[in-house]
Amino acid sequence: MTKKIYIIHENSEWTDHLTKRLDELRLPYEEWFLDQGTVNLTTTPPEGVFYNRISASSHTRDHRYAPELTEAVLAWLEQNGRKVNNGSRALRLEVSKVNQYMALNNANIRTPKTIAAVGKEEIIKAAKELNLPSFITKHNRAGKGLGVQLFHSIEALQAYVEGPTFEPSIDGITLIQEYIQAPEPYIIRCEFVGGKFIYAVRVDTSEGFELCPADACTIDDLFCPVGEEVEEKPKFEIMEDFDDPIIYKYEKFLKENHIDVAGIEFIRNQNGDIYTYDVNTNTNYNSDAEAKAGKYGMLELAKFLGSQLD
């Protein structure tokens, strides 16, 4: 039987761009859509290359237990010695920002000051303990900017937490985090395939903190983290000749945590210091930005997966 590339996912809109590239390269593949199903642990998995792109935001598409099912599938595959890209360690970081930050800190990569809290009273208590003039909240298990809100006082946070618009994280853990004030309204997202840097994207944040570059990505609740828009610019723009020592720290971090494909986001403060705040192991790419720059993440990914079939 011919070996295949097996794509483990729960969102076809985010996967179609990859399968089109696999078709172009005439590479054999099969999709495993893991919104529900079974895992027969007594059987042997098929031969081939496996690529996991399950998202922390799967519950927003009514796929509440996709990560848990995928964790079982990955354990089965890894126990049987299959080649898995973005395996169980990558999944653990995808579904927990606490795990992300601990792993980033272990790699000497700076993250914003953060307190994890469970319970509304504990959220208020955590903000008081953080004791900063401005701070944000976000979901521990998130994606798509879920739960991200900016506050300038404990009173404003309390009104939100006790009000009707409060949105708890799907895992119950809310993060209260230092607000990094950037001199200009943008963040930078570095993309990696095969653990190697391919390009950096400048993302305009003036209209909110929904920063997923996928064409189909949208969100209702937005907030402005870094100020007002000052000129018309595309939201996603691939940077020419981006070169910063953080790239090498990121590549080392990915290798240490067995992550093959990822987008890592950071922001600079007024002094130019870098704060890394998100690791996306189911990364997407913006088609408009790529067409303008002539660089294509899904094509690089398809080539990378195809090289593993040999």
N, C-alpha and C positions, 0 to 999 in steps of 0.2 A: 504494500500500500504506500502511495506517495505521501511523504511528510507534508504537513500543512502548517500555516501560521494560524493559530487560534486566538481570536480577539475576544477577551472577556470584558463585557460592558453591560450598561443598562440604559443607554441613550443613543438611539440610532442617528439623531441629528448631529451628534458630536463624532460619530464614527464613519459616516458616509464619505467624508473627505479622505479618510485613510483607505477605505476599500476601493475608492476610485483610483488612488495611486497604486494600490496592489494590482488592480486590473490592468493599468497601464504597463506595469512591469511584468505582467503575466505570471504573477506569483500565486500559488494555491493557498487559499485561506478558508476559514470557517468562523462564523460568529457564534459565540456563546452568550446569549442574552440572559443574564442571571437576575431577573426580578423575582423569580421563584423557581423551585425545582428540587431535585434530590441529588445526593452524592452517595453512590454505592462504594463504600470504602473497601469492599472486598474485591473490587475489580481493578484492572490495570488501565491507566490512562492511555490514550493513543500517543503514538510517537509524533513529535513535531516541536514547534516553537510556540510558546504561550506568552501573550501580552495582556496584562491586566490594566484596564483603564476605568475601573469602578470609581465613582465620585462620592465625595462626602455629602453632596447635595442630592443624593438619590431619593431621599424621602420627599423632596419637593415635587417629584414626578410619580408619587405613590408607589415607590419601590423601597419601602421602609427597611426591609431586611436584606437588601442586595449586598451591602458590605459584609454582613454576617454570613450569608450563603457563600460569598466569594472567599471569605477567610477559610471556610471549610474546604472549598475546591482547591485553593492554593496549598493548604496543608497536605491534601491528597496528592497533588501534583509534585510537590517538593519531596514528599516522602518516597515517591516513586522515581526520583532522580530526573524529572523533566526540566528542560530549560525554560525558566519563567522569568520574564522581564517585568519589573515592578511587582515583586512577589510579596510575601506576607509582611515583611518589615516595611516596605513601601506603603502597604495598605494601612498599617497601624499608624503611620505618620499622616496619611491622607485624612483619616477620620478623627484625628485628635491634634489640635493645635498645641496642647500642653506637651504631647510627645514631640511635636515638631520643634518647639522652643528648647526643650531639654537636649535634643539631639544637636540643634544648631549651636547652643551654648557649649556643648561638649566639643564641638569643632572650632571653638573660639570665634564664633560668629555672633555679633551683638544683636540682641532682640530688645524690643521695648519692655520696660518694667510691666509685669503682668501678675495679676492675682486671679486664681480660679475660684469660683464660688458656686455653691448649690443652695438655692433657697433665696427668696426675695430679701429677707432681713440680712442675710449674709452678703448679698450683693452690695447693699448700702454700707455695711460694715467694711467690706473690702475697699470701697471707694474712699472711705474715711481713712483707712490705713494707708492707702496709696498717697493721699494727702498732696494732690497736685491741682493746680488751678483749672486745668482742662484734661479730660480723659475720655476714652471711648469704651463702649461695650461691644462685644462680639460673641458669637456662638463658638463653642469649642469644636463642635462638629458642624461644619458650615459649608463654605463654597458660595459663590455668587454674592458675596457681601452680606450674607444672612446675619441679622441681628446687630449690624454695625450702626451705632448711634454715637453722636458727639455731645458731650455735656461740659458745661462750664461751672457747674455747682452741684453740690450734694442734693440741694432742694429740687433741682431739675431732674436729677436721676430718680429721686424718690417719687416724684409726680409720675414719671414714666413707668417705673416698676409697679406702682400701685394702681396705674390707670388701665384703661381697656385696650390700649395698643401694645402693651408689653408682650413680647414674643419670646418664650423660653427656648433654649437650645433643645434639639431632639434628644440629646443625651443628658439633659438637665444641668449641664455645666456652662455658666456664663463667665466670660473673661472680662475683667476690668483692666484696662490697659492704658499706659502712658500715651498721651497724644503727641505725636511728633509733628512739630510745625515746620513745614518746608518753605523755603523762600519763594518757590514757584509751584503752581498747582499741577504737579505730575509725580508719578512714581516710575520706576524702571523694573521691567520684568525680563529676566534672563532665561533663555530657552536652551535646553540641553537634550541631546539625543545620543544614546550610547554612552552616557555619562560625560559627554564632551560638549562644550559651548558651541552653539550655532549662530545665535544672534541675540541682541538686546532690543527690547521694544520700550519706547517712551509712551506712557499712557497718561492722557489728560484726565485729571480728577476733578476738574472744575464743576462738573455736573453731577458728581456723586461718586460713590465707592463701589459701583458694579464694574469690576475690572476684568472680568472674563473676556478674552478676545474672540471667543466663538461667535460666528455670525448670528446664531440663533439665541444667544444669551440675552436675557432681559430680566429686570427686577423692578418692583414697584417702589419700594422704600429706599430712597437715596439720601445721602447727606454730603455736605461739602467739607472735606477734610482740610483743604489748604487754601481756601480763598476764592475770589471771583475770577472768572475767565477774563483775560485781557485782550485776546485776539483770536480770530478764527483759525483753528488748527484741526487736523484729523485727530480723532481720539487715540488711535493706535498708529505709531510711526516707528518703523525699524531704524535704529541708529546706525549710521555709517562708522565703521572702524572703532566701535566701542571696545575699550581696553582698560580694565581696572583690576588691581590685585584681588578684588573680591571674587573674580571669576575662578581663580585657582583655589580659593578657599571653598567655593561652592562645589567644584569638581571633586575635591578631596572629601567633602561632606557626603556627596552622592555615592562615592565609592564605598565609604565606610558604612553607609546605610543601605547598600545594595539597591539603589535606585538608578534605573537606566534611562528613564525619560521623565523630564520634569520642567516646570516653569517656576522660577523663584523670584519673588517680588521684594524690592527694598525701596526705602525712602531716605533722602538725606535731610538732616536738620539744617538750621541756619549756619552752623559751623562746618558743614560739609561731611559730618559723620554719617556713616551708613547704618541704618537699622533694618534688619531683615525681619519680615513679619508674616510671610506665607510661602509654603511649599506646595505646589500643585502637581500631583503625580498623575493626574489625568489631563495633562495640559492640552490646550487648544491653540489654534493660530488664526489670526485675522487675515482674511483673503485679500482685502483691499491693500493693507499694509504690505503683504508679501508680494502682490503683483507689482506694486510701485518699486519695491526694492529688488525684485528678481530673486528672492530667497523663499524657499518653500519647506516648511517644517514637516508636513506630512509626507512629502517626497523623500526627505532625508530619513524619516522614520521607516517608511516602506523599504528603502534600500537597506537600512540597518537590520530590520527583521528578516529580509530576504537573504542577507549574508549569513545568517545563523542557520539556514536550512542546509547549507553545504556540510 
